[in-house]
């Protein structure tokens, strides 16, 4: 029998880097990737080596001032069928009100549907390459314990995002998803998702 697909909903504001994250996660897959338009955005279907099917739902996103009802409907639809949510937020954004509002609204939406469960949320702090010092971008970085200026600033940024988003998320992972400059995708995002799949 074929394995049950793992479905990941990729949410976030416009220009947060959702599509870049999807591209980084897809990588150079030897297996064919199907790209299908769906009401919530675009779904990418692929099969991992070993036969595990995976679907990535790349949603259209919402404005920095918050999402419209249509934006929320797309996010809710993608989240309803997901095993985990990847909430992409830019490292250089000073505020995360739209992200917090979306998560609160999703929690309320799921609470009204006892037969459904809100998937675990992994906050992906994207574009950490743009943190100071901007000219210093030579990964890998030990962002958890390193002492270089870039490592300290990545760590401080993640802590600031944790304070803003709070217990709404299960995990926080800093990344750079820019093509050719990726950081902490396979070694950060993937293990975080796998760690929370059992709770889905």
C-alpha positions as CSV (number, residue, x, y, z in Angstrom):
1,X,0.0,0.0,0.0
2,X,1.2,3.5,-0.7
3,X,2.0,5.7,2.3
4,X,-0.4,8.4,3.4
5,X,0.7,11.7,2.0
6,X,2.3,14.3,4.4
7,X,0.8,17.7,3.7
8,X,2.4,21.0,4.7
9,X,0.6,24.3,4.5
10,X,2.9,27.3,3.8
11,X,1.3,30.5,5.1
12,X,2.6,34.0,5.5
13,X,2.4,37.6,4.2
14,X,3.1,38.6,0.6
15,X,6.9,38.9,0.0
16,X,7.7,36.9,3.1
17,X,9.4,34.3,0.9
18,X,6.8,31.5,0.9
19,X,7.5,30.4,-2.7
20,X,11.3,30.6,-2.1
21,X,10.9,28.3,0.9
22,X,8.8,25.9,-1.2
23,X,11.5,25.9,-3.9
24,X,14.2,25.3,-1.3
25,X,12.3,22.4,0.2
26,X,11.7,20.9,-3.2
27,X,15.4,21.2,-4.1
28,X,16.6,19.2,-7.0
29,X,14.2,16.3,-6.7
30,X,14.9,13.4,-9.1
31,X,11.2,12.5,-8.8
32,X,8.7,14.5,-10.8
33,X,6.9,17.3,-9.1
34,X,3.3,18.0,-10.0
35,X,2.3,21.7,-9.7
36,X,-1.5,22.0,-9.4
37,X,-3.6,25.1,-8.9
38,X,-6.0,24.7,-6.0
39,X,-8.5,27.2,-4.3
40,X,-6.0,27.9,-1.5
41,X,-3.0,28.6,-3.9
42,X,-0.7,26.1,-5.5
43,X,-0.1,22.5,-4.5
44,X,3.1,20.7,-5.2
45,X,3.1,16.9,-5.0
46,X,6.3,14.9,-4.9
47,X,7.5,11.5,-3.7
48,X,10.5,11.3,-1.5
49,X,13.1,8.6,-2.1
50,X,11.6,5.5,-0.4
51,X,8.1,6.2,-1.6
52,X,6.7,8.8,0.9
53,X,4.4,11.2,-0.9
54,X,4.5,14.9,0.2
55,X,2.2,17.8,-0.7
56,X,3.2,21.4,-0.2
57,X,0.4,24.0,-0.3
58,X,1.8,27.4,-1.2
59,X,-0.9,29.9,-0.3
60,X,-1.3,33.3,-1.9
61,X,-0.4,35.3,1.3
62,X,-1.8,38.4,2.9
63,X,-0.9,42.0,3.3
64,X,1.2,43.4,6.2
65,X,-1.9,45.1,7.5
66,X,-3.6,41.7,7.7
67,X,-5.6,39.4,5.5
68,X,-8.9,39.7,3.8
69,X,-11.7,37.2,4.3
70,X,-10.6,35.6,1.1
71,X,-7.0,35.4,2.3
72,X,-8.2,33.8,5.5
73,X,-10.4,31.3,3.7
74,X,-7.5,30.2,1.6
75,X,-5.3,29.8,4.8
76,X,-8.0,27.9,6.6
77,X,-8.6,25.6,3.7
78,X,-4.9,24.8,3.4
79,X,-4.6,24.3,7.1
80,X,-7.6,22.0,7.4
81,X,-5.9,19.3,5.4
82,X,-2.4,19.9,6.6
83,X,-0.2,17.8,9.0
84,X,1.8,20.9,9.9
85,X,1.8,24.6,9.1
86,X,4.9,26.5,8.0
87,X,4.3,30.1,8.8
88,X,6.9,32.2,6.9
89,X,7.8,35.6,8.4
90,X,10.6,37.9,7.3
91,X,13.5,38.4,9.7
92,X,13.7,42.1,9.0
93,X,10.0,42.9,9.7
94,X,9.6,44.9,12.9
95,X,6.2,43.6,13.7
96,X,4.2,40.4,13.3
97,X,0.6,41.6,14.0
98,X,-0.7,40.1,10.7
99,X,0.9,36.8,11.5
100,X,-0.4,36.7,15.1
101,X,-3.9,37.7,14.0
102,X,-3.9,34.9,11.4
103,X,-2.9,32.3,14.0
104,X,-5.5,33.6,16.5
105,X,-8.2,33.5,13.8
106,X,-7.1,30.0,12.8
107,X,-7.3,28.8,16.4
108,X,-10.8,30.2,16.7
109,X,-11.8,28.7,13.4
110,X,-10.6,25.2,14.5
111,X,-12.1,25.6,17.9
112,X,-15.5,25.8,16.2
113,X,-14.9,22.5,14.5
114,X,-14.4,19.8,17.1
115,X,-13.9,17.2,14.5
116,X,-10.8,19.0,13.2
117,X,-7.5,19.9,15.0
118,X,-5.2,22.8,14.4
119,X,-1.9,21.5,13.0
120,X,1.3,22.3,14.8
121,X,2.8,25.6,13.6
122,X,6.5,25.9,12.7
123,X,7.5,29.6,12.3
124,X,10.1,29.9,9.6
125,X,12.0,33.1,10.1
126,X,13.2,33.8,6.5
127,X,15.7,36.2,5.0
128,X,18.1,36.0,7.9
129,X,20.9,36.8,5.4
130,X,19.6,40.4,5.5
131,X,20.3,40.8,9.2
132,X,23.3,42.9,10.2
133,X,26.1,42.7,9.2
134,X,24.5,42.3,5.7
135,X,27.9,41.9,3.9
136,X,28.7,38.9,6.1
137,X,26.9,35.9,4.5
138,X,29.0,32.8,4.5
139,X,26.9,29.9,6.0
140,X,26.9,27.6,7.8
141,X,26.2,29.5,11.0
142,X,25.8,28.1,14.5
143,X,22.9,30.4,15.3
144,X,22.1,28.6,18.6
145,X,25.5,29.0,20.3
146,X,27.9,30.9,17.9
147,X,29.5,34.2,18.8
148,X,30.0,35.8,15.4
149,X,28.0,38.9,14.9
150,X,25.7,37.3,12.3
151,X,25.1,34.3,14.6
152,X,24.2,36.5,17.6
153,X,21.8,38.6,15.4
154,X,20.1,35.5,14.0
155,X,19.7,34.2,17.6
156,X,18.4,37.6,18.8
157,X,16.0,37.8,15.9
158,X,14.5,34.3,16.6
159,X,14.0,35.3,20.3
160,X,12.2,38.5,19.3
161,X,9.9,36.5,17.0
162,X,9.2,34.0,19.8
163,X,8.2,36.9,22.1
164,X,5.9,38.3,19.4
165,X,4.2,35.0,18.4
166,X,4.4,33.3,21.8
167,X,2.9,29.9,22.4
168,X,0.9,30.0,19.2
169,X,3.8,28.1,17.5
170,X,5.5,24.8,18.3
171,X,8.9,25.7,16.9
172,X,10.9,28.5,15.4
173,X,13.6,28.0,12.7
174,X,15.7,30.7,11.0
175,X,16.5,30.2,7.3
176,X,17.7,31.8,4.1
177,X,15.6,30.4,1.3
178,X,17.1,32.5,-1.5
179,X,18.2,30.3,-4.4
180,X,21.9,29.5,-4.3
181,X,22.2,31.0,-0.8
182,X,20.1,28.6,1.2
183,X,20.7,28.1,4.9
184,X,19.1,25.8,7.5
185,X,16.5,24.1,5.2
186,X,17.5,20.4,5.4
187,X,19.2,20.8,8.8
188,X,16.6,23.0,10.4
189,X,13.1,23.1,8.8
190,X,12.9,19.4,7.9
191,X,13.8,18.1,11.3
192,X,11.4,20.6,12.9
193,X,8.5,19.4,10.7
194,X,9.4,15.7,11.4
195,X,9.5,16.3,15.1
196,X,5.9,17.6,15.1
197,X,4.3,15.3,12.7
198,X,3.3,12.9,15.4
199,X,1.2,15.6,17.0
200,X,-0.7,16.4,13.9
